[in-house]
Amino acid sequence: MIDIPGLPVPDAGPIFDVALAVHIAAGITAVLAGLLAMLSHKGGGWHIGAGRVFLGGIIALFGSMLAMVVIRWPATIHLAALGSIALAAALLGWRNRRRGASDGAHIAWMGLAYITMLTAFYVDNGPHLPVWERLPDWSFWLLPTAIGAPLTVWAIRRHRPHPSTDPTTTPVH
């Protein structure tokens, strides 16, 4: 076991080490790009660019996760499930937007991808993080959703088209 600032890292060989380095870089990139996309004007250049970087980060996270999961199978099967959900949600969010689907569907899928990515991080690392190590194991699974789901619902409601400006609605007389 190798210790990187308080986080134990399995000594699983050079392939694992390279995958872990890619995974850490991709995770930081996805977290920051996702935040930038969330906080920037929807449809603007910053939002679109950050969204693309977020999707790329999720794809890199998934690829590096696969390598690490194969090396540490079956102890990390839960991380493979979470990574698959995060990737599928991000791809569905990207696809929905490319096809002109509603902002709500796009926000919901991307929110699910972000929440699932954070859940995987906390499930794997939470027991070793300051303050988090005091929490019960179930909290690593539930806290990201408990915080992220209401924020996602708020964002969907905030970006809902107004009936007066939505050409697909007709006024009721």
NUROGU-423381 format. One line per 4 residues: for each residue x, y, z of N, C-alpha, C, O, CB. Coordinates in Angstrom, 3 decimals. Atoms other than C-alpha are relative to their C-alpha. Glycine has a CB too. Example, Ala and Ser with C-alpha at 12.3 -4.5 7.8 and 13.67 -1.06 7.14 Angstrom:
residues 2
0.890 -1.190 0.000 12.300 -4.500 7.800 0.900 1.200 0.000 1.936 1.181 0.665 -0.992 0.027 1.246 ~ -0.820 -1.190 -0.060 13.670 -1.060 7.140 -0.770 1.090 0.730 -0.261 2.198 0.899 0.414 0.462 -1.415
This chain:
residues 173
0.847 -1.178 0.000 0.000 0.000 0.000 0.894 1.243 0.000 1.848 1.342 0.771 -0.964 -0.003 1.227 ~ -0.707 -1.270 0.106 1.270 3.448 -0.982 -0.926 1.066 0.594 -2.143 0.977 0.433 0.397 0.332 -1.506 ~ 0.823 -1.043 -0.609 0.071 6.551 0.895 0.241 1.325 -0.717 1.351 1.856 -0.697 0.308 0.135 1.515 ~ -0.073 -1.307 0.662 -0.663 9.714 -1.119 -0.872 0.942 0.803 -2.087 0.752 0.864 -0.461 -0.069 -1.515
0.640 -0.901 -0.973 -1.579 12.578 1.279 -1.238 -0.558 0.696 -2.339 -0.028 0.546 -0.377 1.255 -0.681 ~ 1.084 0.549 -0.795 -3.706 10.391 3.536 -0.858 -1.026 -0.700 -1.658 -1.696 -0.047 -0.851 1.082 0.457 ~ 0.803 0.963 0.750 -5.232 8.254 0.774 0.843 -1.231 -0.315 1.859 -1.128 -1.002 -0.551 0.635 -1.306 ~ -0.758 1.208 0.313 -4.044 4.658 0.641 -0.223 -0.410 -1.458 -1.359 -0.451 -1.932 -0.399 -1.150 0.950
0.056 0.411 1.402 -3.250 3.541 -2.911 0.601 -1.394 -0.096 1.727 -1.618 0.348 0.760 1.014 -0.933 ~ -0.555 1.352 0.106 -2.841 -0.150 -3.695 1.270 -0.010 -0.838 1.372 0.699 -1.839 -1.032 -0.955 -0.605 ~ -1.217 0.192 0.777 0.595 -1.149 -4.899 -0.310 -1.120 -0.999 -0.009 -2.289 -0.756 1.255 -0.351 0.928 ~ 0.517 0.983 0.952 -0.844 -2.866 -7.983 0.771 -0.008 -1.312 0.306 -0.583 -2.296 -1.458 0.268 -0.275
-0.837 0.059 1.181 1.916 -2.314 -10.505 -0.045 1.264 -0.841 -0.851 2.159 -0.589 -0.399 -1.156 -0.830 ~ -0.144 -1.223 0.792 2.889 0.242 -13.143 -1.222 0.339 -0.862 -1.509 1.518 -1.070 1.200 -0.125 -0.884 ~ 1.196 -0.298 0.804 -0.243 -0.112 -15.305 -1.053 0.682 0.868 -1.691 1.648 0.450 -0.581 -1.297 -0.633 ~ 0.935 -0.617 -0.942 -2.401 0.667 -12.275 0.437 1.424 0.317 -0.396 2.329 0.361 -0.100 -0.831 1.297
-0.513 -1.328 -0.345 -0.159 3.628 -11.392 -0.260 1.013 -1.117 -0.654 2.147 -0.847 1.499 -0.074 0.298 ~ 0.259 -0.890 1.140 -0.458 5.125 -14.895 -1.497 0.289 -0.098 -1.902 1.435 -0.290 0.521 -0.632 -1.327 ~ 1.454 -0.188 0.056 -4.230 4.554 -14.917 -0.459 0.931 1.123 -1.337 1.768 0.912 -0.731 -1.364 0.100 ~ 0.362 -0.863 -1.124 -4.470 6.207 -11.492 0.378 1.455 -0.269 -0.398 2.361 0.035 0.678 -0.488 1.281
-0.414 -1.372 0.325 -2.503 9.265 -12.648 -0.959 0.622 -1.011 -1.367 1.772 -0.852 1.444 0.017 -0.554 ~ 0.974 -0.486 0.992 -4.796 9.624 -15.681 -1.335 0.248 0.680 -1.998 1.250 0.413 -0.168 -1.015 -1.168 ~ 1.282 -0.092 -0.692 -7.809 9.047 -13.427 -0.082 1.258 0.876 -1.101 1.949 0.887 -0.222 -1.248 0.855 ~ -0.028 -1.196 -0.854 -6.799 11.782 -10.979 -0.094 1.266 -0.852 -0.874 2.167 -0.544 1.292 0.027 0.860
0.038 -1.175 0.888 -6.145 14.290 -13.780 -1.377 0.146 -0.647 -1.910 1.253 -0.728 1.089 -0.110 -1.094 ~ 1.321 -0.046 0.632 -9.415 13.379 -15.516 -1.076 0.401 1.003 -1.998 1.144 0.671 -0.342 -1.358 -0.622 ~ 0.984 -0.339 -1.029 -11.351 13.621 -12.253 0.027 1.476 0.353 -1.022 2.115 0.439 0.243 -0.823 1.245 ~ -0.115 -1.436 -0.306 -10.029 17.074 -11.390 -0.535 0.823 -1.170 -1.253 1.803 -0.972 1.480 0.388 0.304
0.476 -0.699 1.199 -10.688 18.194 -14.968 -1.518 -0.039 -0.082 -2.152 0.988 -0.323 0.611 -0.619 -1.267 ~ 1.458 0.136 0.104 -14.254 16.844 -14.956 -0.714 0.800 1.085 -1.728 1.444 0.814 -0.403 -1.475 0.091 ~ 0.630 -0.756 -1.089 -15.083 18.365 -11.566 0.020 1.498 -0.310 -1.004 2.170 -0.188 0.720 -0.280 1.345 ~ -0.114 -1.442 0.263 -13.788 21.830 -12.539 -0.785 0.412 -1.247 -1.460 1.441 -1.240 1.474 0.392 -0.162
0.737 -0.335 1.221 -15.225 21.782 -16.072 -1.505 -0.089 0.232 -2.264 0.737 -0.275 0.414 -0.931 -1.151 ~ 1.426 0.116 -0.322 -18.586 20.581 -14.757 -0.494 1.198 0.787 -1.579 1.720 0.527 -0.265 -1.274 0.785 ~ 0.359 -1.196 -0.776 -18.638 23.410 -12.228 -0.086 1.237 -0.894 -1.023 2.027 -0.783 1.026 0.236 1.122 ~ 0.012 -1.138 0.911 -17.753 25.946 -14.919 -1.226 -0.046 -0.905 -1.859 0.982 -1.143 1.283 0.027 -0.842
1.187 0.132 0.849 -20.504 24.593 -17.176 -1.265 0.348 0.787 -2.163 1.010 0.267 -0.103 -1.434 -0.570 ~ 1.173 -0.288 -0.832 -23.007 24.782 -14.307 -0.155 1.492 0.280 -1.271 2.010 0.325 0.095 -0.758 1.314 ~ 0.048 -1.395 -0.436 -22.093 28.345 -13.405 0.016 1.007 -1.146 -0.159 2.203 -0.915 1.151 0.275 0.909 ~ -0.060 -0.927 1.132 -21.812 29.816 -16.903 -1.349 0.079 -0.715 -2.235 -0.750 -0.506 1.097 -0.431 -0.986
1.242 -0.238 0.746 -24.531 31.140 -19.202 -0.285 -1.173 -0.936 0.547 -1.533 -1.770 0.088 1.322 -0.806 ~ 0.370 1.160 0.810 -26.364 28.221 -20.800 -0.033 0.376 -1.474 -0.626 1.383 -1.861 -1.367 -0.560 0.440 ~ -0.039 -0.239 1.439 -25.714 28.011 -24.523 1.136 0.899 -0.436 1.420 1.004 -1.630 -1.286 0.592 -0.443 ~ -1.121 -0.877 0.334 -22.799 30.442 -24.339 1.271 -0.796 -0.251 1.324 -2.004 -0.020 0.233 1.012 1.114
-1.264 0.649 0.332 -19.255 29.690 -25.394 0.660 -0.699 1.172 1.165 -1.813 1.029 0.940 1.000 -0.557 ~ -0.609 0.617 -1.178 -17.985 29.024 -21.872 -0.732 -1.277 0.387 -0.104 -2.284 0.713 0.005 0.980 1.175 ~ 0.800 1.166 -0.377 -20.854 26.623 -21.143 0.259 -1.166 -0.951 0.479 -2.298 -0.520 -1.498 0.354 0.009 ~ -0.201 1.053 1.001 -20.423 24.694 -24.378 1.412 -0.568 0.098 1.590 -1.786 0.089 -0.259 0.543 -1.421
-1.381 0.468 -0.107 -16.628 24.526 -24.080 0.231 -0.811 1.268 0.840 -1.880 1.225 0.955 1.178 -0.036 ~ -0.168 0.721 -1.264 -16.717 23.503 -20.418 -0.761 -1.327 -0.029 -0.293 -2.329 0.512 -0.482 0.866 1.182 ~ 0.763 1.238 0.121 -19.409 20.937 -21.197 0.742 -1.058 -0.799 0.723 -2.239 -0.452 -1.338 0.277 -0.643 ~ -0.795 0.948 0.810 -17.226 19.356 -23.867 1.179 -0.545 0.804 1.495 -1.733 0.731 0.516 0.686 -1.292
-1.120 0.443 -0.835 -14.282 19.246 -21.462 -0.514 -0.955 1.083 0.136 -1.958 1.382 0.729 1.223 0.645 ~ 0.606 0.884 -0.995 -16.561 17.712 -18.797 -0.251 -1.387 -0.599 0.092 -2.402 0.008 -1.323 0.606 0.529 ~ 0.260 1.285 0.654 -17.670 15.003 -21.235 1.310 -0.747 -0.268 1.390 -1.954 -0.039 -0.773 0.215 -1.321 ~ -1.299 0.628 0.213 -14.043 14.330 -22.194 0.592 -0.525 1.298 1.183 -1.604 1.327 0.959 0.984 -0.642
-0.484 0.443 -1.308 -13.128 14.127 -18.514 -0.712 -1.262 0.468 -0.082 -2.170 1.011 -0.182 1.104 1.029 ~ 0.766 1.189 -0.392 -15.908 11.619 -17.862 0.447 -1.210 -0.821 0.581 -2.312 -0.289 -1.523 0.244 -0.183 ~ -0.461 1.101 0.854 -14.770 9.518 -20.831 1.374 -0.493 0.465 1.606 -1.700 0.536 0.064 0.451 -1.486 ~ -1.326 0.392 -0.500 -11.161 9.559 -19.548 -0.098 -0.666 1.367 0.629 -1.621 1.640 0.923 1.223 0.081
0.219 0.640 -1.296 -12.364 8.741 -16.024 -0.457 -1.440 -0.192 0.023 -2.355 0.478 -1.036 0.785 0.827 ~ 0.524 1.334 0.246 -14.284 5.783 -17.390 1.098 -0.936 -0.510 1.229 -2.061 -0.026 -1.153 0.062 -1.003 ~ -1.060 0.846 0.545 -11.347 4.457 -19.411 1.043 -0.376 1.039 1.461 -1.531 1.114 0.670 0.695 -1.152 ~ -0.998 0.293 -1.029 -8.886 4.757 -16.546 -0.593 -0.858 1.113 0.095 -1.704 1.684 0.563 1.300 0.583
0.677 0.824 -1.001 -11.439 3.296 -14.126 -0.049 -1.449 -0.456 0.168 -2.360 0.344 -1.423 0.524 0.266 ~ 0.051 1.374 0.508 -11.822 0.251 -16.372 1.319 -0.723 0.232 1.333 -1.869 0.681 -0.343 -0.006 -1.492 ~ -1.314 0.623 -0.198 -8.089 -0.431 -16.246 0.211 -0.353 1.470 0.682 -1.445 1.788 1.126 0.939 -0.489 ~ -0.218 0.257 -1.427 -8.007 -0.118 -12.456 -0.951 -1.062 0.544 -0.565 -1.865 1.393 -0.165 1.288 0.795
0.972 0.993 -0.452 -11.167 -2.181 -11.946 0.424 -1.402 -0.440 0.313 -2.355 0.331 -1.405 0.330 -0.544 ~ -0.453 1.312 0.483 -9.808 -5.021 -14.095 1.142 -0.517 0.876 1.178 -1.699 1.218 0.455 0.086 -1.486 ~ -1.140 0.404 -0.823 -6.604 -5.070 -12.037 -0.450 -0.398 1.400 0.115 -1.322 1.985 1.029 1.132 0.080 ~ 0.424 0.234 -1.389 -8.478 -5.027 -8.702 -1.326 -0.741 0.106 -1.964 -0.711 1.158 -0.110 1.317 0.730
1.273 0.735 0.026 -11.504 -7.169 -9.697 0.021 -1.097 1.049 1.086 -1.676 1.265 -0.268 -0.602 -1.405 ~ 1.351 -0.543 0.009 -13.900 -8.040 -8.010 -0.241 1.040 1.086 -1.370 1.499 1.256 -0.986 -1.111 0.149 ~ 0.165 -0.927 -1.128 -13.270 -5.695 -5.059 -0.539 1.361 -0.418 -1.069 2.090 0.420 1.317 0.186 0.706 ~ 0.393 -1.336 0.447 -14.080 -2.641 -7.193 -1.166 -0.022 -0.986 -1.349 0.931 -1.745 1.180 0.694 -0.633
1.117 0.103 0.944 -17.146 -3.831 -9.123 -1.003 1.148 0.191 -1.601 1.608 -0.782 -0.711 -1.355 0.169 ~ 0.916 -1.109 -0.264 -19.251 -1.114 -7.440 0.477 1.281 -0.695 -0.342 2.097 -1.117 -0.132 0.236 1.518 ~ -0.521 -1.181 0.694 -16.947 1.524 -8.947 -0.220 -0.108 -1.507 -0.426 0.900 -2.183 1.497 0.183 0.301 ~ 0.314 0.210 1.417 -17.437 -0.019 -12.393 -1.457 0.356 -0.275 -1.767 0.958 -1.303 0.282 -1.465 -0.414
1.422 -0.332 0.167 -21.201 0.303 -11.930 -0.207 1.513 0.039 -0.911 2.065 -0.807 -0.851 -0.681 1.097 ~ 0.143 -1.457 -0.093 -20.944 3.940 -10.824 0.608 0.696 -1.214 0.017 1.635 -1.746 0.659 0.520 1.284 ~ -0.625 -0.589 1.181 -18.544 4.776 -13.659 -0.857 -0.185 -1.249 -0.946 0.717 -2.082 1.374 -0.610 -0.223 ~ 0.875 0.257 1.155 -20.897 3.186 -16.193 -1.214 0.919 0.014 -1.621 1.434 -1.027 -0.458 -1.466 -0.013
1.152 -0.897 -0.117 -23.837 5.208 -14.885 0.415 1.432 -0.341 -0.294 2.119 -1.076 -0.602 -0.063 1.428 ~ -0.464 -1.362 0.270 -21.823 8.456 -14.974 0.246 0.207 -1.490 -0.154 1.227 -2.052 1.280 0.298 0.792 ~ -0.268 -0.127 1.437 -20.656 7.832 -18.538 -1.294 -0.020 -0.803 -1.481 0.813 -1.690 0.928 -1.125 -0.474 ~ 1.271 0.077 0.735 -24.112 6.801 -19.779 -0.803 1.285 0.161 -1.362 1.791 -0.812 -0.830 -1.201 0.483
0.753 -1.239 -0.237 -25.729 9.853 -18.173 0.613 1.178 -0.757 -0.110 1.975 -1.354 -0.051 0.314 1.504 ~ -0.656 -1.104 0.713 -23.128 12.247 -19.620 -0.240 -0.110 -1.506 -0.501 0.892 -2.171 1.518 0.012 0.298 ~ 0.246 0.182 1.441 -23.525 10.749 -23.095 -1.451 0.295 -0.366 -1.722 0.881 -1.414 0.358 -1.427 -0.424 ~ 1.415 -0.304 0.256 -27.320 10.944 -22.859 -0.262 1.503 0.091 -1.029 2.050 -0.702 -0.902 -0.755 0.997
0.146 -1.452 -0.109 -27.091 14.568 -21.691 0.547 0.705 -1.221 -0.074 1.641 -1.724 0.699 0.512 1.245 ~ -0.590 -0.575 1.212 -24.804 15.418 -24.609 -0.884 -0.276 -1.211 -1.146 0.622 -2.011 1.413 -0.564 -0.234 ~ 0.845 0.391 1.145 -26.988 13.517 -27.097 -1.322 0.763 -0.004 -1.771 1.232 -1.050 -0.274 -1.514 0.029 ~ 1.273 -0.727 -0.077 -30.203 15.127 -25.851 0.161 1.439 -0.457 -0.695 1.970 -1.165 -0.551 -0.033 1.426
-0.212 -1.403 0.375 -28.742 18.595 -26.281 0.284 0.126 -1.484 -0.200 1.048 -2.141 1.152 0.609 0.807 ~ -0.325 -0.021 1.435 -27.346 17.811 -29.728 -1.251 -0.187 -0.849 -1.316 0.319 -1.969 1.029 -1.093 -0.337 ~ 1.241 0.255 0.739 -30.811 16.663 -30.811 -1.071 1.039 0.301 -2.211 0.902 -0.142 -0.529 -1.386 0.327 ~ 0.939 -1.077 -0.269 -32.467 19.804 -29.500 -1.036 -0.322 1.063 -2.091 0.311 1.109 -0.691 0.367 -1.247
0.929 0.337 -1.079 -34.149 18.176 -26.509 -0.064 1.153 1.002 0.690 2.121 0.905 0.428 -1.316 0.708 ~ 0.212 -1.070 -0.976 -35.309 20.278 -23.603 1.224 0.212 0.876 2.039 -0.687 1.079 -1.208 -0.310 0.870 ~ -1.060 -0.296 -0.968 -32.926 22.009 -21.249 -0.134 -0.910 1.214 0.867 -1.350 1.779 -0.048 1.485 0.433 ~ 0.236 0.826 -1.184 -34.534 19.993 -18.451 0.628 -1.376 -0.126 1.274 -1.850 0.809 -1.484 -0.141 0.249
-0.579 1.333 0.204 -33.508 16.640 -19.917 1.525 0.085 0.020 2.189 -0.755 0.628 -0.491 -0.615 -1.340 ~ -1.455 -0.183 0.038 -29.981 17.910 -20.593 0.554 0.216 1.411 1.539 -0.411 1.800 0.373 1.195 -0.909 ~ -0.453 -0.300 -1.361 -29.607 19.309 -17.068 -0.129 -1.238 0.886 0.763 -1.517 1.686 -0.810 1.175 0.598 ~ 0.211 1.195 -0.821 -31.035 16.140 -15.492 1.075 -1.053 -0.263 1.634 -1.619 0.676 -1.389 -0.592 -0.270
-1.018 1.017 0.319 -28.656 13.809 -17.339 1.389 0.441 0.445 2.132 -0.341 1.037 0.008 -0.294 -1.505 ~ -1.325 -0.471 -0.396 -25.592 15.977 -16.784 0.121 0.082 1.521 1.180 -0.201 2.081 0.288 1.370 -0.628 ~ -0.002 -0.014 -1.464 -26.555 16.461 -13.137 0.215 -1.397 0.564 0.970 -1.580 1.518 -1.311 0.581 0.530 ~ -0.186 1.379 -0.438 -26.830 12.688 -12.736 1.448 -0.448 -0.209 2.014 -1.129 0.646 -0.960 -0.934 -0.753
-1.400 0.363 0.269 -23.387 12.252 -14.338 0.915 0.599 1.072 1.795 -0.085 1.596 0.434 0.486 -1.414 ~ -0.847 -0.677 -0.984 -21.836 14.801 -11.961 -0.177 -0.608 1.382 0.804 -0.868 2.079 -0.316 1.497 0.043 ~ 0.286 0.580 -1.314 -23.545 13.386 -8.866 0.601 -1.400 0.108 1.180 -1.749 1.136 -1.524 -0.050 0.251 ~ -0.528 1.367 -0.029 -22.551 9.822 -9.779 1.522 0.002 0.053 2.126 -0.820 0.742 -0.482 -0.786 -1.225
-1.461 -0.124 -0.043 -18.949 10.875 -10.415 0.455 0.318 1.427 1.406 -0.290 1.918 0.489 1.101 -0.984 ~ -0.371 -0.351 -1.370 -18.788 12.485 -6.951 -0.294 -1.145 0.964 0.465 -1.375 1.905 -0.742 1.263 0.445 ~ 0.321 1.154 -0.841 -20.499 9.470 -5.375 1.127 -1.026 -0.071 1.568 -1.537 0.959 -1.342 -0.641 -0.433 ~ -1.093 0.970 0.156 -17.814 7.175 -6.802 1.244 0.470 0.758 1.907 -0.322 1.427 0.334 -0.209 -1.500
-1.169 -0.530 -0.713 -15.095 9.459 -5.442 -0.151 -0.191 1.504 0.764 -0.683 2.164 0.203 1.492 -0.326 ~ 0.180 0.079 -1.443 -16.580 9.576 -1.950 -0.105 -1.435 0.500 0.400 -1.749 1.578 -1.229 0.766 0.404 ~ 0.080 1.407 -0.404 -17.411 5.862 -1.809 1.403 -0.595 0.087 1.703 -1.352 1.010 -0.873 -0.812 -0.996 ~ -1.348 0.565 0.038 -13.806 5.041 -2.714 0.954 0.698 0.971 1.811 0.045 1.566 0.555 0.087 -1.410
-0.975 -0.776 -0.766 -12.012 7.823 -0.810 -0.520 0.593 1.303 0.277 0.960 2.167 0.511 1.094 -0.842 ~ 0.584 -0.629 -1.176 -14.414 9.146 1.829 0.506 -0.519 1.332 0.769 0.273 2.237 -1.449 -0.162 -0.042 ~ -0.472 0.499 -1.296 -13.291 6.796 4.603 1.407 0.456 0.378 1.829 0.262 1.518 -0.039 -1.488 -0.004 ~ -1.376 -0.419 -0.261 -9.775 8.276 4.299 0.171 1.523 0.019 1.277 2.021 0.232 0.915 -0.596 -1.040
-0.074 -1.462 0.070 -10.610 11.990 4.027 -0.274 0.623 1.366 -1.112 0.130 2.120 -1.000 0.541 -1.038 ~ 0.280 -0.687 -1.268 -10.454 14.386 6.979 -1.483 0.397 0.070 -2.063 0.813 -0.933 0.908 1.259 0.154 ~ 1.401 -0.262 -0.314 -13.918 14.922 8.494 -0.893 -1.110 -0.579 -1.713 -1.684 0.138 -0.428 1.385 -0.551 ~ 0.816 1.056 0.633 -15.470 12.462 6.013 0.223 -1.343 0.691 -0.701 -2.155 0.754 0.337 -0.119 -1.508
-0.275 1.300 -0.613 -13.776 9.565 7.832 -0.858 -0.228 1.238 -0.974 -1.358 1.714 1.476 -0.109 0.366 ~ 0.870 0.118 -1.179 -16.103 10.277 10.771 -1.425 -0.374 -0.368 -2.222 -0.725 0.503 -0.004 1.299 0.777 ~ 1.368 0.288 0.447 -19.222 9.690 8.672 -0.206 -1.500 -0.180 0.747 -2.235 -0.435 -0.303 0.737 -1.318 ~ 0.283 1.417 0.254 -20.955 6.320 8.372 0.120 -0.316 -1.495 -0.038 0.568 -2.337 -1.415 -0.369 0.513
-0.213 0.405 1.394 -20.344 4.351 5.168 -1.173 0.351 -0.913 -0.961 0.739 -2.062 0.254 -1.486 -0.065 ~ 1.159 -0.280 0.849 -23.908 4.853 3.895 -0.014 1.449 -0.471 -0.566 1.751 -1.528 -1.291 -0.313 0.749 ~ 0.026 -1.420 0.365 -23.345 8.617 3.834 0.781 0.275 -1.287 0.441 1.197 -2.029 0.569 0.843 1.140 ~ -0.774 -0.189 1.228 -20.748 8.290 1.047 -0.857 -0.298 -1.226 -0.648 0.279 -2.293 1.251 -0.898 0.005
0.903 0.368 1.084 -23.462 6.731 -1.106 -1.131 1.013 -0.157 -1.589 1.255 -1.274 -0.575 -1.390 0.244 ~ 1.214 -0.820 0.057 -26.260 9.153 -0.225 0.216 1.511 -0.003 -0.577 2.235 -0.604 -0.854 -0.343 1.140 ~ -0.172 -1.455 -0.104 -24.827 12.611 0.528 0.147 0.716 -1.345 -0.453 1.776 -1.517 1.202 0.296 0.839 ~ -0.065 -0.714 1.283 -23.845 13.515 -3.067 -1.378 0.161 -0.662 -1.672 1.202 -1.250 0.937 -0.737 -0.952
1.348 -0.093 0.580 -27.400 12.744 -4.207 -0.884 0.918 0.826 -1.654 1.702 0.273 -0.642 -1.390 -0.103 ~ 0.818 -0.850 -0.869 -28.997 14.421 -1.190 0.284 1.479 -0.241 -0.615 2.309 -0.109 0.249 -0.345 1.469 ~ -0.366 -1.391 0.289 -27.125 17.625 -2.065 -0.228 0.320 -1.481 -0.776 1.373 -1.807 1.478 0.264 0.383 ~ 0.048 -0.273 1.436 -26.989 17.326 -5.870 -1.376 -0.064 -0.622 -1.669 0.708 -1.536 0.869 -0.945 -0.701
1.335 0.133 0.617 -30.557 16.233 -6.643 -0.840 1.276 0.165 -1.419 1.746 -0.815 -0.749 -1.196 0.617 ~ 0.766 -1.256 -0.109 -32.246 19.339 -5.160 0.594 1.136 -0.843 -0.145 1.945 -1.402 -0.067 0.438 1.459 ~ -0.627 -1.029 0.846 -29.702 21.562 -6.937 -0.332 -0.231 -1.478 -0.543 0.723 -2.227 1.535 0.007 0.205 ~ 0.351 0.318 1.390 -30.429 19.751 -10.218 -1.452 0.375 -0.276 -1.748 0.954 -1.321 0.231 -1.504 -0.294
1.414 -0.361 0.166 -34.201 20.168 -9.745 -0.140 1.520 -0.064 -0.896 2.040 -0.884 -0.861 -0.577 1.162 ~ 0.031 -1.464 0.017 -33.646 23.864 -8.963 0.465 0.523 -1.360 -0.150 1.431 -1.919 0.885 0.578 1.131 ~ -0.519 -0.446 1.299 -31.583 24.265 -12.153 -0.993 -0.284 -1.118 -1.162 0.543 -2.015 1.338 -0.683 -0.306 ~ 1.003 0.333 1.021 -34.231 22.510 -14.254 -1.141 1.006 0.052 -1.573 1.511 -0.983 -0.540 -1.441 0.201
1.103 -0.976 -0.150 -36.963 24.782 -12.856 0.436 1.394 -0.430 -0.335 2.139 -1.036 -0.497 0.038 1.462 ~ -0.520 -1.328 0.350 -34.782 27.843 -13.319 0.108 0.185 -1.507 -0.065 1.297 -2.006 1.365 0.219 0.643 ~ -0.191 -0.088 1.448 -34.201 27.049 -17.000 -1.195 -0.510 -0.792 -1.091 -0.784 -1.988 1.226 -0.770 -0.399 ~ 1.229 0.404 0.669 -37.762 26.011 -17.781 -0.474 1.157 -0.872 -0.462 2.308 -0.436 -1.098 -0.416 1.032
0.481 -1.099 0.847 -39.138 27.965 -20.739 -1.288 0.600 0.565 -2.135 -0.107 1.110 -0.236 -0.495 -1.444 ~ 1.209 -0.682 -0.437 -41.758 30.547 -19.878 -1.081 -0.189 -1.055 -0.785 -0.105 -2.247 0.268 1.508 0.256 ~ 1.068 0.230 0.979 -45.144 29.877 -21.514 -0.142 1.124 -1.026 -0.505 0.865 -2.173 -1.309 -0.181 0.718 ~ 0.155 -1.128 0.934 -45.165 33.353 -23.085 1.086 0.007 -1.082 0.892 0.606 -2.140 0.031 1.325 0.769
-1.082 -0.002 0.986 -41.858 32.706 -24.903 0.202 -1.360 -0.651 1.024 -1.491 -1.559 1.287 0.441 0.650 ~ -0.153 1.348 0.548 -42.239 28.981 -25.655 -0.968 -0.183 -1.163 -2.180 -0.197 -0.948 -0.245 -1.080 1.095 ~ 0.882 0.127 1.162 -43.583 28.527 -29.218 -0.781 -1.311 -0.017 -1.713 -1.445 -0.809 0.808 0.116 -1.266 ~ 0.725 1.275 0.022 -44.747 24.986 -28.424 -1.234 0.031 0.889 -2.027 -0.910 0.879 0.915 -1.131 0.437
1.196 -0.092 -0.839 -47.347 26.180 -25.928 -0.971 0.985 -0.611 -0.572 1.951 -1.263 0.360 0.420 1.441 ~ 1.041 -0.920 0.464 -50.602 27.840 -26.792 -0.722 0.542 1.202 -0.955 -0.185 2.168 -0.992 -0.695 -0.972 ~ 0.684 -0.572 -1.152 -52.367 30.219 -24.479 -1.380 -0.628 0.186 -2.069 -0.952 -0.781 -0.125 1.516 -0.157 ~ 1.317 0.539 -0.313 -55.445 28.893 -22.730 -0.935 1.174 0.200 -0.637 2.096 0.960 0.034 -0.923 1.263
0.985 -1.083 -0.123 -58.524 31.112 -23.108 -1.155 -0.438 0.834 -2.087 0.336 1.053 -0.493 0.457 -1.362
